[in-house]
Amino acid sequence: NPRHIEIQVFGDRHGNAVHLGERDCSVQRRHQKLIEEAPSPAVTPELREEMGAVAVQAVKALRYEGAGTLEFLLDSDSQFYFMEMNTRLQVEHPVTEAITGLDLVELQLRAAAGEALPLRQEEVTFTGHAIEVRLCAEDAAQGFMPRSGRMSRWEMPEGLRVEHALQSGAEIPPYYDSMIAKLISCGATREEAWARLISGLEQ
């Protein structure tokens, strides 16, 4: 029962590096992430510190600049195994923004402009819980295969961060990934974040 855990990192050209905690991306279908949350319910503060230190060490060894994500498999004994590094911001970065209060896009732009990272590791704090769900254009009757067509009606839910480019009557083309929107909820606890997410999905 492995979990898919990723660590958000930033590096600059001045040799500085920090991690911004982990995201749990274990809920997947056909190797595509569906739900991401931060922090992971399977990661203790001690494990977060250990995984974060490994990630920062890798960033410094690579002299990496900008936003990146180191992805790991985590087993039931809390042993973790490196899979890959994504050298970009990822779809699920809003959950990290929600629990750190940081604007990751701004950090990426500042790093790309040659600026030093504006914070040290000990200044990174985590508050609350955040969950993101990906909305996909799919045919439930055909095994949730991707589907194009017309968005007959689109209404934004209240109380959630929503990232999309949708409107009622819009065409969903067949040329891209089936993800058409992201809904991000946050709360003081995981349970509160889930309740808000469910409410938003029902809306």
C-alpha positions as CSV (number, residue, x, y, z in Angstrom):
1,N,0.0,0.0,0.0
2,P,2.4,2.7,-1.1
3,R,1.6,6.4,-1.0
4,H,2.7,8.9,-3.6
5,I,4.3,11.8,-1.7
6,E,6.0,14.8,-3.3
7,I,8.1,17.5,-1.8
8,Q,7.9,21.1,-3.1
9,V,11.3,22.7,-3.4
10,F,12.8,26.0,-4.5
11,G,16.4,26.9,-5.3
12,D,18.2,30.0,-6.4
13,R,21.4,30.8,-8.2
14,H,23.0,31.9,-5.0
15,G,23.1,28.4,-3.6
16,N,20.0,28.7,-1.4
17,A,17.3,26.0,-1.2
18,V,14.2,25.4,0.8
19,H,11.4,22.8,0.9
20,L,7.7,23.8,1.4
21,G,6.5,20.5,2.8
22,E,4.8,17.6,1.2
23,R,1.7,16.9,-0.8
24,D,-0.1,13.5,-0.8
25,C,-1.1,12.5,-4.4
26,S,-2.0,8.9,-3.7
27,V,-5.6,9.0,-5.1
28,Q,-5.0,8.3,-8.8
29,R,-6.7,6.6,-11.7
30,R,-4.7,5.2,-14.6
31,H,-1.6,6.8,-13.1
32,Q,-3.2,10.2,-13.2
33,K,-3.6,12.2,-10.0
34,L,-7.2,13.0,-9.0
35,I,-7.0,14.3,-5.4
36,E,-4.0,16.0,-3.8
37,E,-3.7,17.2,-0.2
38,A,-1.3,19.0,2.1
39,P,-0.1,18.0,4.5
40,S,-0.2,14.2,4.0
41,P,-2.1,12.3,6.7
42,A,0.7,9.7,6.5
43,V,3.7,12.0,7.2
44,T,4.8,12.9,10.7
45,P,6.7,16.1,11.5
46,E,9.8,14.0,11.9
47,L,9.3,12.3,8.5
48,R,8.6,15.6,6.9
49,E,11.9,17.0,8.2
50,E,13.7,13.9,6.9
51,M,12.2,13.9,3.5
52,G,12.5,17.7,3.2
53,A,16.2,17.5,4.1
54,V,16.8,14.9,1.4
55,A,15.0,17.1,-1.1
56,V,16.9,20.2,-0.2
57,Q,20.2,18.3,-0.3
58,A,19.4,17.1,-3.9
59,V,18.5,20.7,-5.0
60,K,21.8,22.0,-3.7
61,A,23.8,19.2,-5.2
62,L,22.1,19.9,-8.6
63,R,22.5,23.7,-8.2
64,Y,18.9,23.8,-9.2
65,E,17.2,27.1,-9.8
66,G,13.4,27.7,-9.5
67,A,10.4,25.6,-8.5
68,G,10.6,21.9,-8.5
69,T,9.0,18.8,-7.0
70,L,10.7,15.6,-5.9
71,E,8.4,12.7,-6.0
72,F,8.7,9.7,-3.7
73,L,6.9,6.4,-2.9
74,L,6.3,6.0,0.8
75,D,5.8,2.5,2.2
76,S,3.9,1.3,5.3
77,D,7.1,1.4,7.3
78,S,7.7,5.1,6.5
79,Q,10.6,4.2,4.2
80,F,10.6,6.5,1.1
81,Y,12.0,5.9,-2.4
82,F,12.8,8.5,-5.0
83,M,10.9,8.3,-8.3
84,E,11.5,11.5,-10.2
85,M,11.9,15.3,-10.1
86,N,9.5,17.6,-12.0
87,T,11.3,20.8,-12.9
88,R,8.3,23.1,-12.8
89,L,5.3,24.2,-10.8
90,Q,2.7,21.4,-10.8
91,V,-1.1,21.4,-11.1
92,E,-1.4,20.8,-7.4
93,H,0.7,23.7,-6.1
94,P,-2.3,25.6,-4.7
95,V,-2.6,23.2,-1.7
96,T,1.0,24.2,-0.8
97,E,0.2,27.8,-1.2
98,A,-2.9,27.4,1.1
99,I,-0.9,25.9,4.0
100,T,2.2,28.0,3.7
101,G,0.6,31.4,2.8
102,L,3.3,31.7,0.0
103,D,2.7,32.7,-3.6
104,L,4.6,30.0,-5.5
105,V,4.2,31.7,-8.9
106,E,5.8,34.9,-7.5
107,L,8.7,32.8,-5.9
108,Q,9.3,31.2,-9.3
109,L,9.4,34.5,-11.1
110,R,11.8,36.0,-8.6
111,A,14.1,33.0,-8.8
112,A,14.0,33.2,-12.6
113,A,14.9,36.9,-12.3
114,G,18.1,35.9,-10.4
115,E,16.9,37.1,-6.9
116,A,17.8,35.2,-3.8
117,L,15.0,33.3,-2.1
118,P,13.3,35.6,0.4
119,L,13.0,33.1,3.2
120,R,15.1,30.6,5.1
121,Q,13.9,27.1,5.9
122,E,13.2,27.9,9.6
123,E,10.8,30.7,8.3
124,V,8.6,28.2,6.5
125,T,5.5,27.4,8.5
126,F,2.5,25.2,7.9
127,T,-1.0,26.1,9.0
128,G,-4.2,24.1,8.4
129,H,-5.1,21.6,5.7
130,A,-5.8,21.9,2.0
131,I,-7.3,19.5,-0.6
132,E,-7.5,19.8,-4.3
133,V,-9.7,17.8,-6.7
134,R,-9.4,17.8,-10.4
135,L,-12.5,18.0,-12.4
136,C,-12.3,16.0,-15.7
137,A,-14.4,15.8,-18.8
138,E,-15.2,12.1,-18.8
139,D,-17.8,9.5,-19.7
140,A,-18.7,7.7,-16.5
141,A,-20.6,5.0,-18.5
142,Q,-17.5,4.2,-20.5
143,G,-15.1,3.6,-17.6
144,F,-14.4,7.3,-17.1
145,M,-12.7,7.7,-20.5
146,P,-11.9,11.3,-21.6
147,R,-14.8,12.9,-23.4
148,S,-15.1,16.1,-25.5
149,G,-18.3,18.0,-26.0
150,R,-20.2,21.1,-24.8
151,M,-20.3,22.5,-21.3
152,S,-24.1,23.0,-21.0
153,R,-23.9,24.8,-17.7
154,W,-21.0,25.9,-15.5
155,E,-21.5,27.5,-12.1
156,M,-18.8,28.4,-9.6
157,P,-19.1,27.0,-6.1
158,E,-18.9,29.3,-3.2
159,G,-16.1,29.3,-0.6
160,L,-13.5,27.4,-2.7
161,R,-10.5,28.5,-4.9
162,V,-11.4,27.4,-8.4
163,E,-8.9,27.5,-11.3
164,H,-10.6,27.1,-14.7
165,A,-11.3,28.6,-18.1
166,L,-14.9,27.5,-18.3
167,Q,-18.2,29.1,-19.1
168,S,-21.7,27.8,-20.0
169,G,-21.8,26.8,-23.6
170,A,-18.0,26.4,-24.0
171,E,-16.6,23.6,-26.1
172,I,-14.4,21.0,-24.4
173,P,-12.0,20.0,-27.2
174,P,-10.4,16.5,-27.6
175,Y,-6.9,17.8,-28.1
176,Y,-5.7,18.2,-24.5
177,D,-5.7,16.6,-21.0
178,S,-9.3,15.8,-19.8
179,M,-8.8,18.1,-16.7
180,I,-11.0,21.1,-17.1
181,A,-10.9,22.7,-13.6
182,K,-9.4,22.5,-10.2
183,L,-11.3,23.0,-6.9
184,I,-9.2,23.7,-3.8
185,S,-10.6,23.8,-0.3
186,C,-8.8,24.6,3.0
187,G,-9.6,24.5,6.6
188,A,-8.1,24.4,10.1
189,T,-8.4,20.6,10.0
190,R,-8.5,17.9,7.3
191,E,-12.1,17.2,8.2
192,E,-13.1,20.9,7.8
193,A,-11.3,21.0,4.4
194,W,-13.1,17.8,3.3
195,A,-16.5,19.2,4.4
196,R,-15.9,22.4,2.4
197,L,-14.8,20.5,-0.7
198,I,-17.8,18.2,-0.6
199,S,-20.1,21.2,-0.3
200,G,-18.4,22.9,-3.2
201,L,-18.7,19.7,-5.4
202,E,-22.4,19.4,-4.5
203,Q,-22.9,23.0,-5.6
